[in-house]
């Protein structure tokens, strides 16, 4: 019998934003693969545990190093894919990821490698962090024929993208908050910027304008565009 790797998106911190489908898949899988960094507790697992019964399940903890070396990352992804493939010989596996698997998710690399090895792979969508953050701040991301752009901070043409028509969500900015604020000031966009920090967590905060410099969490999404207030 062919078994399946399910990439399961659990959404942002608010466990009520998990989909019914993600809960169903987790509960039917015997093995739950959990990404973590430096052997710390997994945020994705903490979210899922509020909605799912994990009794009798095998938790396969996957350590993802926080490095940029492509060779180290590739070897790590290959090792993790092999671990999951060994489990797939006996049962279905669900690999958890926060937000949505299709948006800047390391788990997508693993799913691709497992698929190339001939195993079944299915991806389950989830609520993205920028959608949840926008709703929390009462921000409409796109209306009518207005475009909407998602920008990772380290992309090469961030200044050009920030000046394009429509609203933008800036992500993956940890450690560069000051540089982003300075760039937005230079581009005269700081007054139409909002930042949502730790969306759905007890520590959630929303900043506007020049106050965005106060945000310093990995889980911060910045919104830039006309009439963000």
N, C-alpha and C positions, 0 to 999 in steps of 0.2 A: 504493500500500500504506500503510495506516495504521500509524504507529509509536506506541510506548508509552513513557510516562514511568514508570519504576519507582522508587518510594520505598523505599530499601533500608536497613533497620535493621541496623547491624553490632554491636550490643550494647555492653557496657562495655569497658574496656581489655583484658581478657583475650581474646586473639584466638581462643582455643579455644571461646569461647561464641558465635561467629558460627554462624548456621544454615547447613545445607547448601543451603537454598533461596537465601539471600542470596549465597552464593558462586557458585551456578549463574547467577543473574541478572547479577551483575557480569561474569562471564566471557563472557556472550553479548552484552553491550552494547558498542558501539564507543565511545560517549561516556560518560564518568563525570563527573558534576557534583559538585564538592567544596566544601561550605560552609567558609568560613574567616573569621576576624576580623582586620582590620588587616593583611591579606596574610600572616598567619602560617601555618605549616604546619598542615594539617588533621589532627586526631586521628582522625577517621573514616577518612581515607585511610591513615594509618599502621597502623591496625588491619587494614584490608582487604588491604593490601599483604603482610601476613604469610600470607595464605591464597590470594590470587588473582594470576594472571599479568596484568600491565598492559601487556605489550609490544604496541605498535601501537595502543594506545587513546589517544583524545584526552581530556585532563584539562581540564575546564571549571571554572576556579576562580571561585567566587562569593563576593564580599566582603559580609559582613553586619556593619553597624556596630553597636557596643554603645551604643545610645542608646535613650531612652524616648519621644522625640518621635514621635507616631503618624503625622504627615504624612510625616516623613522615612522611617520604616519602610515605610509604604504605597508610597511612590514606589520605594524600594529593592526591595520585593517585586515590584512591577509590572515593573521593569527586568529583574530576574532571570528572571521568568516569560517575558518576551519573548525573552531569550537562549536559554532552553531550548526554546521553541516553534520558533525558527529551526533548532535542531539536529534537532528532531523531524520536520522536513520531509524529512530524509535518513536518519535512523536512530533506533533506540531509544536512550533515555538512562536511566542509573541515577543518582539523586541519593542520596548517602550521608548517614547521620545516626547519631550514637552513640546507644546505648540502644535505645529503641523509638520509632518515628515517631509513635505515637499519644499519647505522654506529653511534653507541654511542648516539642515540637519545632518550630523555626522552619520546617523543611522542609514541614510540613503545610500552612502558608499557601501555599507555592509550588505544591504539588500541587493545592490547591483552585483556584488561579487558572488553572493550566494546564488543568485539567478544564473550567472554565467557558469556555475558549476552544475547546472541542470536541475536545480530544485525549484519547486513552486514558490512564488513570492506574491503576496497580496498586500496592498497598502491601504490603510484606513485613515481617512482624513480627520483633521481636528481643527479646533478654533485656533487661529493664529494669534500670536502675542500682540501684533499691531492692530488687529481688529478688536480684540478685547480691550486694549489700552485706549483706542479711539472711543469706544463706547463708554468706557469709564470716565473719560474727559468730556464726553458729549460732543465729540468732533465727527462731522460727516467727512468721509475720506474722498468721495467723488460724487458729483451730481451732474445730470444731463450728459453732455459729451466731454466733460472734464476728465483729463487723464489723472492717473494716480501712479506714483513711482516709489518703489522700495529700494533703498540705497544702503549698502554696507559701507561703513565709514571708510574703510581702507581702499575703496575702489579708486582708480586713477583719476577719473574725471568728476569727482564729487562736486567741485565748484560749478561746473557746467550743468550737472543734473539738478542741483539746488535752484538754479535760476530758470529752469524750464517751467512751462505753464502747468498748473495743477498742484495739488498737495503732494508732499513727499513724507515717507516714513524713513528715518535714519536709524539703523540698527548696528549692533556689534561695535559699540563705541567705547567699551570699557578701557580706561586709561587715557582716553583722548578727549575727555569732556571739555577741558579748557580750550584745546585746539579747535574743537567744533564750535564752541561759543565765539571764539575769536574770528573764525571764518564767517559765521553768520552775521557777526557785527560788521565785518568788512564788506559783506555783500548786502548790507542793510536789510537783512531778513530776521534779525534777532527779535524784533517786536511782533512778528507774526509766527513765533515758534512756541510750542508747548512740549513739555517732557513728562512722560508718565513713568514713574519709578515703582518697580515691584507690583505690577498690576495684579489685583486680586489677593495680595498678601496683607496681613495686618499692618505691615509697614508701608503700604502704598501711599505715594505722595504725587501730587501734580504741580508742576511749576510752569510759569509763563514768562515770556520775555527774558530779560536778563537774569531772572531767578533760576533759569535752567542750569546755571553753573553749579547749583547746589546738589544736583543729581549725581550720584557716584556709584550706583549699583550696576552690576552686569545686566540685570533685567530692567533696563531703561530703554524706552522707545521715544524718539524725538519726532515731532510732527512740524513740518514747515510748509507754509503756504498762505494764500490769501485768507484773511479773516479767521485765523486760528486763534481763538480767545476763549 
